[in-house]
Amino acid sequence: MQQLFNVGKIVNTHGIRGELKILTTTDFLEDRFAKGSELLIVPADGKAPVPVTVETARFQKNMVIVKFKEYHNINDVEKYKGTLLKVSAERLGELEENEFYFHEVIGLEVITEDGEKLGVVKEILTPGANDVWVIKMPNGKELLLPYIESVILNVNVREKRATVRLMEGLL
Protein backbone atom coordinates (compact mmCIF):
# COMPACT_ATOMS: atom_id res chain seq x y z
CA MET A 1 0.00 0.00 0.00
CA GLN A 2 1.38 3.41 -0.94
CA GLN A 3 2.18 5.94 1.76
CA LEU A 4 -0.05 9.05 1.71
CA PHE A 5 0.52 12.43 3.34
CA ASN A 6 -2.14 14.98 4.32
CA VAL A 7 -2.43 18.09 2.20
CA GLY A 8 -5.64 19.43 3.69
CA LYS A 9 -9.29 18.89 4.48
CA ILE A 10 -12.08 19.73 2.06
CA VAL A 11 -14.36 21.90 4.19
CA ASN A 12 -16.89 23.15 1.65
CA THR A 13 -17.83 23.77 -1.93
CA HIS A 14 -17.26 27.21 -3.43
CA GLY A 15 -19.58 28.56 -6.10
CA ILE A 16 -21.35 26.34 -8.62
CA ARG A 17 -18.49 25.39 -10.96
CA GLY A 18 -17.08 22.55 -8.86
CA GLU A 19 -14.55 24.51 -6.81
CA LEU A 20 -13.70 23.33 -3.30
CA LYS A 21 -12.53 25.17 -0.18
CA ILE A 22 -9.59 23.42 1.41
CA LEU A 23 -8.17 24.02 4.89
CA THR A 24 -4.50 23.27 4.28
CA THR A 25 -2.23 21.16 6.47
CA THR A 26 0.75 21.04 4.17
CA ASP A 27 4.08 22.65 3.57
CA PHE A 28 5.09 24.03 0.15
CA LEU A 29 1.58 25.22 -0.73
CA GLU A 30 2.59 26.65 -4.13
CA ASP A 31 3.98 23.27 -5.22
CA ARG A 32 1.19 21.21 -3.72
CA PHE A 33 -1.56 23.22 -5.46
CA ALA A 34 0.29 24.08 -8.68
CA LYS A 35 -1.63 23.57 -11.93
CA GLY A 36 -1.24 19.93 -12.94
CA SER A 37 -0.43 18.73 -9.42
CA GLU A 38 -1.87 15.27 -8.78
CA LEU A 39 -3.64 14.71 -5.46
CA LEU A 40 -5.97 12.14 -3.94
CA ILE A 41 -9.38 12.70 -2.33
CA VAL A 42 -9.63 10.14 0.46
CA PRO A 43 -13.27 9.38 1.37
CA ALA A 44 -14.00 8.91 5.08
CA ASP A 45 -15.92 5.67 4.44
CA GLY A 46 -12.76 3.76 3.51
CA LYS A 47 -13.53 3.65 -0.21
CA ALA A 48 -10.62 3.89 -2.66
CA PRO A 49 -8.90 7.30 -2.98
CA VAL A 50 -10.06 9.37 -5.96
CA PRO A 51 -7.18 10.79 -8.07
CA VAL A 52 -7.62 14.45 -9.06
CA THR A 53 -5.55 17.03 -10.93
CA VAL A 54 -5.36 20.70 -9.92
CA GLU A 55 -6.68 22.95 -12.68
CA THR A 56 -6.67 26.23 -10.73
CA ALA A 57 -5.95 27.27 -7.15
CA ARG A 58 -6.12 30.58 -5.38
CA PHE A 59 -5.17 31.34 -1.82
CA GLN A 60 -7.54 33.07 0.62
CA LYS A 61 -6.46 33.54 4.25
CA ASN A 62 -5.67 30.02 5.50
CA MET A 63 -7.74 28.38 2.76
CA VAL A 64 -7.14 27.36 -0.82
CA ILE A 65 -9.95 27.46 -3.38
CA VAL A 66 -9.23 24.64 -5.82
CA LYS A 67 -10.81 23.53 -9.06
CA PHE A 68 -9.94 20.01 -10.18
CA LYS A 69 -9.79 19.17 -13.89
CA GLU A 70 -12.13 16.21 -13.34
CA TYR A 71 -15.08 18.20 -11.92
CA HIS A 72 -17.12 21.09 -13.39
CA ASN A 73 -20.21 21.29 -11.22
CA ILE A 74 -21.08 21.74 -7.54
CA ASN A 75 -23.20 18.57 -7.70
CA ASP A 76 -20.12 16.51 -8.62
CA VAL A 77 -18.03 17.68 -5.65
CA GLU A 78 -20.65 18.12 -2.89
CA LYS A 79 -20.04 14.53 -1.72
CA TYR A 80 -16.39 15.33 -0.91
CA LYS A 81 -17.16 17.84 1.87
CA GLY A 82 -15.36 16.72 5.04
CA THR A 83 -12.94 14.39 3.24
CA LEU A 84 -9.16 14.56 3.33
CA LEU A 85 -6.93 15.57 0.47
CA LYS A 86 -3.63 13.70 0.32
CA VAL A 87 -0.52 13.33 -1.82
CA SER A 88 1.33 10.07 -2.47
CA ALA A 89 4.92 9.75 -1.25
CA GLU A 90 6.37 9.60 -4.76
CA ARG A 91 4.74 12.97 -5.57
CA LEU A 92 6.34 14.80 -2.62
CA GLY A 93 9.25 15.96 -4.76
CA GLU A 94 12.90 16.61 -3.96
CA LEU A 95 13.83 19.12 -1.28
CA GLU A 96 16.66 21.61 -1.17
CA GLU A 97 19.32 21.20 1.51
CA ASN A 98 17.97 22.28 4.93
CA GLU A 99 14.34 21.89 3.82
CA PHE A 100 12.16 19.31 5.55
CA TYR A 101 8.59 18.10 5.32
CA PHE A 102 6.40 18.75 8.36
CA HIS A 103 5.93 14.99 8.92
CA GLU A 104 9.72 14.61 9.18
CA VAL A 105 10.04 17.34 11.84
CA ILE A 106 7.06 16.47 14.04
CA GLY A 107 8.26 14.03 16.69
CA LEU A 108 11.92 15.10 16.57
CA GLU A 109 13.69 15.26 19.93
CA VAL A 110 14.97 18.80 20.51
CA ILE A 111 18.22 19.38 22.41
CA THR A 112 20.27 22.50 23.06
CA GLU A 113 23.80 22.87 21.74
CA ASP A 114 24.91 22.08 25.33
CA GLY A 115 23.09 18.73 25.23
CA GLU A 116 20.09 19.70 27.40
CA LYS A 117 16.90 17.91 26.33
CA LEU A 118 14.11 20.42 25.71
CA GLY A 119 11.34 18.11 24.52
CA VAL A 120 9.70 16.94 21.29
CA VAL A 121 8.32 18.87 18.29
CA LYS A 122 4.54 18.64 18.69
CA GLU A 123 3.42 20.77 15.75
CA ILE A 124 4.52 23.45 13.31
CA LEU A 125 2.77 26.80 13.04
CA THR A 126 2.97 28.90 9.87
CA PRO A 127 2.07 32.41 11.05
CA GLY A 128 3.96 34.35 8.39
CA ALA A 129 7.60 35.24 7.83
CA ASN A 130 8.92 31.94 9.19
CA ASP A 131 7.56 28.71 10.62
CA VAL A 132 7.40 28.22 14.39
CA TRP A 133 8.08 24.85 16.03
CA VAL A 134 5.93 24.01 19.07
CA ILE A 135 8.05 21.97 21.49
CA LYS A 136 6.29 19.90 24.17
CA MET A 137 8.57 20.03 27.20
CA PRO A 138 8.82 17.30 29.90
CA ASN A 139 7.13 19.65 32.41
CA GLY A 140 4.07 19.79 30.15
CA LYS A 141 4.69 23.37 29.01
CA GLU A 142 5.14 24.42 25.40
CA LEU A 143 8.15 26.24 23.98
CA LEU A 144 7.83 28.15 20.70
CA LEU A 145 10.96 28.21 18.53
CA PRO A 146 11.17 30.23 15.31
CA TYR A 147 12.56 28.22 12.39
CA ILE A 148 15.50 30.52 11.67
CA GLU A 149 19.18 29.75 11.17
CA SER A 150 20.35 31.34 14.42
CA VAL A 151 17.96 29.16 16.48
CA ILE A 152 17.63 25.82 14.65
CA LEU A 153 21.25 24.78 14.24
CA ASN A 154 20.94 21.23 12.96
CA VAL A 155 18.11 18.89 11.94
CA ASN A 156 18.90 15.19 11.67
CA VAL A 157 15.82 13.41 10.35
CA ARG A 158 17.52 10.00 10.38
CA GLU A 159 18.36 10.25 14.10
CA LYS A 160 15.05 12.07 14.85
CA ARG A 161 16.92 14.94 16.56
CA ALA A 162 17.23 18.69 16.22
CA THR A 163 19.89 20.84 17.87
CA VAL A 164 18.92 24.38 18.79
CA ARG A 165 20.42 27.52 20.30
CA LEU A 166 18.16 29.20 22.84
CA MET A 167 18.33 32.94 22.38
CA GLU A 168 17.63 35.13 25.38
CA GLY A 169 13.94 35.34 26.18
CA LEU A 170 12.85 32.15 24.38
CA LEU A 171 12.47 30.03 27.54
WOJO-V158799 format. One record per pair of residues at least 12 apart in sequence whose ideal C-beta (glycine too) atoms are under 10 Angstrom apart, sorted by the first residue. I is the first residue (numbers start at 1). J is the second residue. D is the distance in Angstrom with one decimal. If there is no record, write none. Layout:
i: <I:I>
j: <J:J>
d: <D:D>
//
This chain:
i: <2:2:2:2:2:2:2:3:3:3:3:3:3:3:4:4:4:4:4:4:4:4:4:4:4:5:5:5:5:5:5:5:5:5:5:5:5:5:6:6:6:6:6:6:6:6:6:6:7:7:7:7:7:7:7:7:7:7:7:7:7:7:7:7:7:7:7:7:8:8:8:8:8:8:8:8:8:8:8:8:8:8:8:8:8:8:8:9:9:9:9:9:9:9:9:9:9:10:10:10:10:10:10:10:10:10:10:10:10:10:11:11:11:11:11:12:12:12:12:12:12:12:13:13:13:13:13:13:13:13:13:14:14:14:14:14:14:14:14:15:15:15:16:16:16:16:17:17:17:17:17:17:18:18:18:18:18:18:18:18:18:18:18:18:18:18:19:19:19:19:19:19:19:19:19:19:19:19:20:20:20:20:20:20:20:20:20:20:20:20:20:20:20:20:21:21:21:21:21:21:22:22:22:22:22:22:22:22:22:23:23:23:23:23:24:24:24:24:24:24:24:25:25:25:25:26:26:26:26:26:26:26:26:26:27:27:27:27:27:27:27:27:27:27:27:27:28:28:28:28:28:28:29:29:29:29:30:30:31:31:31:31:32:32:32:32:32:32:32:32:32:33:33:33:33:33:33:33:33:33:34:34:35:35:35:35:35:35:35:36:36:36:36:37:37:37:37:37:37:37:37:37:38:38:38:38:38:38:38:38:39:39:39:39:39:39:39:39:39:39:39:40:40:40:40:40:40:40:40:41:41:41:41:41:41:41:41:41:41:42:42:42:42:42:43:43:43:43:43:44:44:44:44:45:47:49:49:49:49:49:50:50:50:50:50:50:51:51:51:52:52:52:52:52:52:52:52:52:53:53:53:54:54:54:54:55:55:55:55:55:55:56:56:62:64:66:68:68:98:98:98:98:99:100:100:100:100:100:100:100:101:102:102:102:102:102:103:103:104:104:104:104:104:105:105:105:105:105:105:105:105:105:105:105:106:106:106:106:106:106:106:107:107:107:107:108:108:108:108:108:108:108:108:108:108:108:109:109:109:109:109:109:109:109:110:110:110:110:110:110:110:110:110:110:110:110:111:111:111:111:111:112:112:112:112:112:112:113:113:113:113:113:113:114:114:114:115:116:116:117:117:117:118:118:118:118:118:118:118:118:118:118:118:119:119:119:119:119:119:119:119:119:119:120:120:120:120:120:120:120:121:121:121:121:121:121:121:121:122:122:122:122:122:122:123:123:123:124:125:125:125:126:127:127:129:129:130:130:130:130:130:130:131:131:131:131:131:132:132:132:132:132:133:133:133:133:133:133:133:135:135:137:141:143:143:143:143:144:145:145:145:145:145:145:146:146:147:148:149:150:150:150:151:151:151:151:151:152:152:153>
j: <40:49:86:88:89:90:91:86:87:88:89:90:92:103:39:40:42:49:84:85:86:87:88:89:91:25:26:27:32:86:87:88:89:91:92:101:102:103:24:25:26:42:84:85:86:87:102:103:22:24:25:26:27:28:29:32:33:37:39:40:42:64:66:84:85:86:87:91:20:21:22:23:24:25:26:29:32:33:39:62:63:64:66:84:85:86:87:21:22:23:24:25:81:82:83:84:85:22:23:41:42:66:77:79:80:81:82:83:84:85:23:63:81:82:83:63:65:77:78:80:81:82:73:74:75:76:77:78:79:80:81:58:60:63:65:66:67:74:77:65:67:74:72:73:74:75:67:71:72:73:74:77:55:66:67:68:69:70:71:72:73:74:75:76:77:78:55:56:57:58:65:66:67:68:71:72:74:77:41:52:63:64:65:66:67:68:71:74:77:78:80:81:83:85:60:63:64:65:66:81:39:57:62:63:64:65:66:84:85:61:62:63:64:85:59:62:63:64:66:85:126:84:85:86:102:39:64:85:86:87:101:102:103:126:92:95:99:100:101:102:103:104:105:124:126:131:92:93:95:99:101:102:57:59:64:126:57:59:87:91:92:93:54:57:64:66:85:87:91:92:93:54:56:57:58:59:64:65:66:85:54:57:53:54:55:56:57:67:69:53:54:55:69:52:53:54:55:57:66:87:91:93:51:52:53:54:69:87:88:91:51:52:53:54:66:68:85:86:87:88:91:52:83:84:85:86:87:88:91:68:70:71:77:79:80:83:84:85:86:80:83:84:85:86:79:80:82:83:84:80:82:83:84:83:83:83:84:85:86:88:68:70:71:79:80:83:68:70:88:66:67:68:69:70:71:77:80:85:68:69:70:66:67:68:69:67:68:69:70:71:72:68:69:126:85:85:80:85:149:152:154:155:155:124:131:147:152:155:157:162:157:121:123:124:126:131:124:157:121:155:157:158:160:121:123:124:131:133:147:152:155:157:160:162:120:121:122:123:124:133:134:120:121:122:160:120:121:133:135:155:156:157:159:160:161:162:121:135:156:159:160:161:162:163:133:135:136:137:143:145:152:155:161:162:163:164:154:161:162:163:164:153:163:164:165:166:171:153:154:163:164:165:166:163:165:166:163:164:166:137:138:161:135:136:137:138:143:145:162:164:166:170:171:134:135:136:137:138:139:140:141:142:143:134:135:136:137:138:160:162:133:134:135:136:145:155:160:162:134:135:136:137:142:143:135:136:142:147:144:146:147:147:144:146:146:148:146:147:148:149:151:152:145:146:147:148:152:144:145:146:147:148:145:146:147:151:152:162:164:162:164:171:171:164:166:170:171:170:162:164:165:166:167:170:167:170:162:167:165:164:165:167:164:165:166:167:170:164:165:165>
d: <9.3:9.2:9.9:5.2:6.4:7.6:9.9:9.6:10.0:7.2:4.2:8.9:9.4:9.8:9.9:6.5:7.0:7.3:8.7:10.0:4.1:7.0:5.9:7.3:9.7:9.3:7.7:9.8:9.8:6.1:5.5:7.9:6.9:9.0:6.8:7.4:8.7:6.0:9.2:4.9:6.8:9.0:6.1:7.6:5.8:8.3:8.9:8.3:7.7:6.9:6.9:4.5:9.7:9.9:9.1:5.5:8.2:9.2:6.0:8.7:10.0:9.2:10.0:8.0:4.6:5.8:5.2:10.0:9.6:9.6:4.2:5.6:4.2:5.3:6.2:9.3:8.4:8.9:9.1:9.9:8.7:7.0:8.9:7.6:4.9:8.9:9.9:9.6:6.8:5.0:8.5:7.0:9.6:7.4:7.5:5.7:7.0:5.6:8.2:7.0:9.8:8.7:8.1:10.0:5.0:6.0:6.8:5.2:7.5:6.0:5.1:7.6:7.1:7.5:9.8:9.1:9.9:9.9:9.6:9.9:6.0:9.1:9.9:5.2:9.4:9.7:5.8:5.9:10.0:8.4:6.7:9.9:9.2:8.9:5.1:8.6:8.8:8.7:9.3:8.5:9.2:7.2:9.7:7.0:4.7:8.8:6.8:8.8:6.4:7.0:7.3:9.5:9.2:9.7:6.1:7.2:9.8:8.6:3.9:5.0:5.2:6.2:8.5:5.7:5.1:9.5:9.5:8.0:9.4:9.1:5.4:6.6:4.7:8.7:8.7:10.0:8.3:7.8:9.0:9.5:9.9:8.8:7.4:5.4:7.8:7.5:8.3:9.6:5.6:9.7:6.6:8.2:9.6:8.5:8.2:5.3:7.7:5.9:8.2:9.1:9.6:8.6:9.9:6.4:4.7:7.7:5.7:9.9:6.0:10.0:6.7:6.0:8.4:9.5:8.8:6.8:7.3:5.7:10.0:8.7:9.0:8.8:8.9:10.0:8.0:9.9:9.4:8.7:9.5:7.6:8.8:7.3:9.7:9.8:9.8:9.6:8.6:8.3:6.0:5.1:9.0:9.8:9.2:7.9:7.9:8.1:8.8:7.7:8.6:8.4:8.2:9.5:8.6:6.9:6.9:9.0:8.9:8.8:9.7:9.8:9.2:6.3:8.5:8.7:8.6:10.0:9.1:6.6:9.2:9.4:9.2:5.6:9.1:3.8:8.9:8.0:5.4:9.6:6.2:9.6:6.6:7.6:8.6:5.8:6.6:6.8:7.5:9.9:9.2:6.4:6.5:8.5:8.6:9.3:7.1:4.4:9.9:8.3:9.5:8.1:7.8:9.8:6.4:7.4:5.6:7.9:9.9:7.9:8.0:6.0:7.7:5.5:7.8:6.8:8.6:8.0:5.5:6.8:5.6:8.7:8.0:7.2:10.0:8.7:7.2:4.9:7.0:6.7:9.1:8.4:9.6:9.9:9.0:9.5:5.4:5.5:7.7:6.0:8.1:9.7:6.1:4.6:7.4:5.3:8.2:7.7:9.4:5.4:8.7:9.8:6.5:5.9:7.7:9.2:9.9:9.6:9.2:9.7:7.0:8.8:9.4:8.2:9.9:9.9:7.9:8.8:9.6:8.2:9.2:8.7:9.9:4.1:7.4:5.5:7.6:9.6:9.2:8.2:6.2:4.4:6.7:6.0:7.8:6.5:7.5:4.7:6.1:4.4:8.6:9.0:9.5:9.1:9.3:8.6:9.4:8.3:9.5:9.8:8.5:9.0:9.5:7.5:9.7:9.7:10.0:9.4:10.0:5.9:6.4:9.5:9.0:9.4:8.5:5.2:9.2:8.7:9.9:10.0:9.9:8.3:4.8:9.8:9.1:5.4:9.5:6.2:8.8:7.0:8.7:9.5:7.0:7.9:9.8:7.5:8.6:5.4:7.1:6.5:6.8:9.0:9.3:6.3:6.4:8.6:6.5:6.9:4.8:8.6:9.3:7.1:8.2:7.6:8.9:5.4:6.1:4.8:8.3:9.7:9.8:8.6:6.0:5.0:7.3:9.9:7.6:5.2:9.4:9.0:8.2:7.5:9.0:9.8:7.7:5.0:8.0:5.9:9.7:6.5:7.5:5.8:7.3:9.3:7.4:6.1:7.1:5.9:9.8:6.2:8.8:5.8:7.3:5.4:8.6:9.7:9.4:9.2:9.0:9.9:8.8:9.1:7.4:9.9:5.6:9.4:6.2:8.6:6.3:8.5:9.2:7.0:8.0:9.9:8.7:9.5:4.5:5.0:4.0:6.1:8.7:9.6:8.6:8.4:6.7:9.8:6.8:5.4:8.7:9.2:9.1:9.8:5.2:7.1:6.0:8.0:8.7:9.8:9.7:7.1:4.8:6.8:4.3:9.7:7.1:9.8:9.6:8.9:9.4:7.8:7.7:9.8:9.6:9.6:9.9:9.6:8.6:9.0:5.5:5.2:5.6:9.9:9.5:9.8:9.5:7.7:4.2:9.2:9.5:5.3:6.8:5.6:6.7:9.8:4.6:7.9:6.1:8.9:7.5:8.0:8.6:9.2:8.6:9.3:9.6:9.5:8.7:7.0:6.7:7.7:8.9:6.1:9.7:8.3:9.4:6.7:9.0:8.5:9.9:9.4:9.7:9.8:6.6:6.9:5.7:5.9:7.7:6.3:7.5:5.6:8.3:5.6>
//
